[in-house]
């Protein structure tokens, strides 16, 4: 919450200007509490956001740290030390030696490249961007650019979780899934193969909570039909490789889901679950309820087929 390129700032949640004085900020917080309290007809999710916003800017020290890390105030440059900022730069290479899942492809790479190209075009020819991830710059960028960065960050977060599943798992990132007549940029964020099955995974960040109706996300912050697009891409890969997927998983930030694991049942013939990031490893180890496990020689066969078929976006 608040660290996504798509999310509202703490000041926006409190409906105030970032330059407001301490007394005005406190009054605005109390007003927003009354407006959003569930007992008075408010939205519980927004009520929680208001409380979290106050934690970030409700004291002078907390507010100064938030402003430094998020490009507000008179700070000369954002401070990303000790978790002060949103941390939108590419992740550093991991150096520990624990056994990891076999991994192919570059998670978030396609969207990061697109973001860097388009943010420079948007800034204007001849303009030098010292830091394309500066929070003030990102916050002022068009929605489409912020969405590219948010999705890249979401894919990178999922990749870190999947890597820690261990050597019994294989994962392909940024898999091209443009079948005949399909969007040429269509892709599957991650395909994960392990003892619990073969799963297609979509890493999403809508900038806030999203609702599900009839097997699909709905809401102002939802672009297109994410679940339907994921399933369409999985069908392309299934046909090309001659494999059967066990299910589809959509991963969202923890604060944007009401339940850590929400199994939707069958959607267009395939079992689908929406899970929080912190619950993803659990779901991949145990599988979605009712989904088909893959064991023994079949894992080897499926891996071989995918290795021969997968192309990267």
C-alpha distance (Angstrom), angle and dihedral (degrees) to the residues before:
residue distance angle dihedral
X1 . . .
X2 3.85 . .
X3 3.82 92.3 .
X4 3.80 94.7 82.3
X5 3.82 117.9 96.8
X6 3.82 85.2 -129.2
X7 3.78 100.3 47.9
X8 3.78 125.2 97.9
X9 3.78 116.2 -104.9
X10 3.79 121.1 -110.5
X11 3.80 88.0 -104.3
X12 3.79 92.7 51.8
X13 3.81 91.1 50.8
X14 3.81 89.1 51.8
X15 3.84 89.9 45.3
X16 3.81 95.0 -126.4
X17 3.79 138.7 120.3
X18 3.83 113.3 -100.5
X19 3.82 89.2 -121.1
X20 3.81 95.2 58.3
X21 3.82 116.9 129.9
X22 3.80 123.0 -111.9
X23 3.80 95.3 -101.2
X24 3.79 93.0 50.1
X25 3.79 90.6 47.2
X26 3.81 91.3 53.4
X27 3.81 92.1 49.5
X28 3.80 91.2 48.5
X29 3.80 90.6 51.3
X30 3.79 92.8 52.9
X31 3.80 90.9 47.4
X32 3.81 92.3 50.4
X33 3.81 90.4 48.9
X34 3.80 90.1 56.4
X35 3.80 92.8 44.5
X36 3.79 95.7 50.3
X37 3.81 102.9 34.2
X38 3.83 109.5 124.5
X39 3.80 91.2 -136.6
X40 3.79 90.1 63.2
X41 3.80 96.1 44.8
X42 3.79 97.8 -85.6
X43 3.80 128.9 138.4
X44 3.82 113.2 -93.4
X45 3.81 92.8 -148.0
X46 3.82 92.1 52.7
X47 3.82 90.3 45.0
X48 3.82 88.9 57.6
X49 3.80 90.3 47.9
X50 3.80 90.5 53.4
X51 3.81 91.1 52.6
X52 3.79 91.6 47.6
X53 3.81 91.1 48.4
X54 3.79 90.1 54.4
X55 3.80 90.8 51.2
X56 3.80 88.3 56.5
X57 3.82 99.5 46.6
X58 3.81 106.1 13.4
X59 3.81 96.8 101.4
X60 3.82 128.2 45.1
X61 3.81 93.2 -115.9
X62 3.80 94.4 46.3
X63 3.80 91.4 45.6
X64 3.80 92.7 49.8
X65 3.81 90.8 51.1
X66 3.81 91.8 47.4
X67 3.80 92.5 48.3
X68 3.81 92.2 49.9
X69 3.77 92.6 49.4
X70 3.79 97.5 43.8
X71 3.80 103.1 41.1
X72 3.80 99.8 -103.3
X73 3.77 128.6 130.0
X74 3.79 126.9 15.8
X75 3.81 97.9 -46.5
X76 3.81 110.1 139.9
X77 3.78 92.1 -140.3
X78 3.81 136.6 1.0
X79 3.79 116.5 -91.7
X80 3.79 113.9 -135.0
X81 3.80 97.3 172.2
X82 3.79 122.5 121.0
X83 3.78 92.5 4.5
X84 3.80 92.9 -57.8
X85 3.80 94.2 135.1
X86 3.77 136.6 42.5
X87 3.81 94.4 -98.9
X88 3.81 100.0 -136.3
X89 3.80 96.2 159.9
X90 3.83 119.7 105.9
X91 3.82 111.7 -77.7
X92 3.78 119.0 -101.4
X93 3.79 118.5 -110.2
X94 3.79 113.7 -90.6
X95 3.77 115.8 -116.0
X96 3.84 105.4 -174.2
X97 3.79 118.4 108.0
X98 3.81 102.5 -136.4
X99 3.82 115.7 135.6
X100 3.78 109.7 -93.3
X101 3.76 138.8 -167.4
X102 3.79 115.5 -88.9
X103 3.76 104.9 -98.0
X104 3.80 132.7 -164.8
X105 3.79 129.9 -179.6
X106 3.78 131.5 22.0
X107 3.83 114.5 -76.4
X108 3.78 111.3 -137.6
X109 3.79 91.1 -1.9
X110 3.80 98.3 120.0
X111 3.79 93.4 49.6
X112 3.81 94.3 44.1
X113 3.79 90.6 52.7
X114 3.80 90.9 49.0
X115 3.80 90.9 47.4
X116 3.81 93.5 51.2
X117 3.81 92.1 47.7
X118 3.80 95.0 47.3
X119 3.82 97.7 41.4
X120 3.81 89.0 56.7
X121 3.81 91.3 47.7
X122 3.78 90.2 48.8
X123 3.83 92.8 48.8
X124 3.80 88.9 55.7
X125 3.76 140.2 -109.0
X126 3.78 113.3 -63.4
X127 3.82 93.5 18.5
X128 3.80 113.8 125.1
X129 3.79 114.3 -143.3
X130 3.79 108.1 -154.3
X131 3.79 90.5 -172.2
X132 3.83 120.2 14.0
X133 3.82 87.8 -170.4
X134 3.80 96.2 55.7
X135 3.84 105.0 136.6
X136 3.80 94.0 -133.8
X137 3.81 90.6 51.9
X138 3.80 93.2 46.3
X139 3.79 92.3 47.3
X140 3.81 91.0 54.2
X141 3.83 94.7 46.2
X142 3.83 122.6 102.8
X143 3.78 117.3 -85.8
X144 3.81 93.3 -109.4
X145 3.81 91.5 59.0
X146 3.79 93.7 46.3
X147 3.79 89.2 49.8
X148 3.81 91.3 53.9
X149 3.80 90.9 53.8
X150 3.81 93.2 43.9
X151 3.80 91.4 51.9
X152 3.82 92.0 47.7
X153 3.80 89.9 52.7
X154 3.80 91.2 47.9
X155 3.82 91.5 51.8
X156 3.80 91.6 49.0
X157 3.81 91.1 50.5
X158 3.81 91.3 52.0
X159 3.81 91.7 47.1
X160 3.80 91.1 56.1
X161 3.80 90.9 52.4
X162 3.80 94.7 46.9
X163 3.80 92.8 47.3
X164 3.80 89.8 61.5
X165 3.82 93.0 57.8
X166 3.80 89.0 87.8
X167 3.77 139.8 -128.9
X168 3.80 95.1 -45.0
X169 3.80 90.0 74.2
X170 3.79 133.7 70.1
X171 3.80 122.9 -162.3
X172 3.79 133.5 -170.5
X173 3.82 117.4 -162.5
X174 3.82 129.7 -156.9
X175 3.80 94.7 9.4
X176 3.80 115.6 -172.5
X177 3.82 110.4 -123.4
X178 3.79 105.0 174.0
X179 3.77 106.9 139.7
X180 3.77 126.9 179.0
X181 3.80 109.8 -50.3
X182 3.82 92.1 2.8
X183 3.81 130.1 122.7
X184 3.82 105.7 -73.4
X185 3.83 88.8 -138.5
X186 3.83 93.7 51.7
X187 3.78 113.2 130.6
X188 3.78 144.2 159.2
X189 3.79 112.6 -122.1
X190 3.82 94.2 -144.7
X191 3.79 139.4 -3.4
X192 3.81 113.3 -161.0
X193 3.80 124.9 -166.7
X194 3.79 121.6 -170.5
X195 3.80 143.3 128.4
X196 3.81 91.3 -70.1
X197 3.79 93.1 57.1
X198 3.78 145.7 -88.7
X199 3.79 114.7 -56.1
X200 3.78 136.9 -175.8
X201 3.80 111.4 -147.2
X202 3.77 132.2 -159.5
X203 3.82 116.7 -163.2
X204 3.79 108.3 -153.8
X205 3.78 140.2 178.4
X206 3.79 117.2 -178.5
X207 3.80 93.5 176.3
X208 3.80 91.5 -109.8
X209 3.80 143.2 9.3
X210 3.81 117.2 -37.1
X211 3.79 130.0 -160.5
X212 3.79 126.9 -131.4
X213 3.78 122.3 -141.6
X214 3.79 125.1 175.5
X215 3.77 93.8 -13.2
X216 3.80 97.5 -47.4
X217 3.79 139.2 88.8
X218 3.78 116.2 -106.7
X219 3.78 132.4 -174.0
X220 3.78 142.8 90.0
X221 3.80 92.8 -79.3
X222 3.81 95.2 51.4
X223 3.81 115.4 100.0
X224 3.80 115.5 -150.0
X225 3.79 118.4 -41.3
X226 3.82 105.7 -45.5
X227 3.80 98.6 -176.7
X228 3.80 94.3 45.0
X229 3.81 90.4 48.5
X230 3.80 91.9 49.9
X231 3.81 91.6 50.6
X232 3.81 91.2 47.6
X233 3.79 91.0 53.4
X234 3.79 91.3 48.1
X235 3.80 90.5 53.1
X236 3.81 89.5 54.1
X237 3.81 91.9 53.1
X238 3.81 93.5 41.7
X239 3.80 91.6 55.2
X240 3.80 94.7 43.6
X241 3.81 95.3 47.7
X242 3.80 98.8 32.9
X243 3.81 93.0 -124.7
X244 3.80 135.3 130.8
X245 3.77 121.0 -130.7
X246 3.79 118.2 -139.0
X247 3.77 94.1 -150.6
X248 3.78 149.9 -43.9
X249 3.80 127.0 -100.6
X250 3.80 129.5 -163.1
X251 3.81 114.5 -160.7
X252 3.80 120.8 -155.0
X253 3.83 133.5 176.1
X254 3.80 111.2 -83.8
X255 3.79 94.4 -114.0
X256 3.81 92.6 53.8
X257 3.82 98.0 61.7
X258 3.80 128.3 73.1
X259 3.81 92.3 -151.3
X260 3.83 126.9 27.9
X261 3.81 91.0 -131.1
X262 3.79 122.5 27.0
X263 3.80 113.1 175.9
X264 3.79 108.8 -161.6
X265 3.80 96.3 -169.1
X266 3.79 118.6 -134.1
X267 3.78 117.6 -8.4
X268 3.81 113.9 -176.8
X269 3.78 89.2 -17.1
X270 3.82 98.7 -50.0
X271 3.80 130.3 93.9
X272 3.80 112.8 -111.5
X273 3.79 132.0 -167.5
X274 3.80 131.1 -174.8
X275 3.80 110.4 -151.2
X276 3.78 140.0 175.0
X277 3.79 118.6 -114.6
X278 3.78 91.6 -110.7
X279 3.84 90.8 54.9
X280 3.82 97.3 45.8
X281 3.81 96.8 91.4
X282 3.81 90.7 50.7
X283 3.81 92.2 52.0
X284 3.80 93.5 47.1
X285 3.81 91.7 50.2
X286 3.79 96.5 48.1
X287 3.82 100.1 27.0
X288 3.80 130.1 -135.7
X289 3.79 113.5 -58.3
X290 3.79 109.8 -88.9
X291 3.80 94.5 8.5
X292 3.79 119.8 134.3
X293 3.82 116.6 -100.8
X294 3.79 121.3 -139.5
X295 3.76 119.6 -143.8
X296 3.77 145.6 165.7
X297 3.77 118.0 -8.4
X298 3.79 92.6 -0.6
X299 3.81 91.1 69.5
X300 3.80 89.8 55.1
X301 3.81 91.9 46.9
X302 3.81 94.1 48.6
X303 3.80 91.6 46.6
X304 3.79 91.1 51.8
X305 3.79 92.7 48.7
X306 3.78 92.3 49.7
X307 3.80 92.9 46.5
X308 3.78 89.0 54.9
X309 3.80 93.7 46.3
X310 3.80 110.2 34.0
X311 3.77 118.7 102.3
X312 3.77 122.4 -178.5
X313 3.80 128.7 -122.3
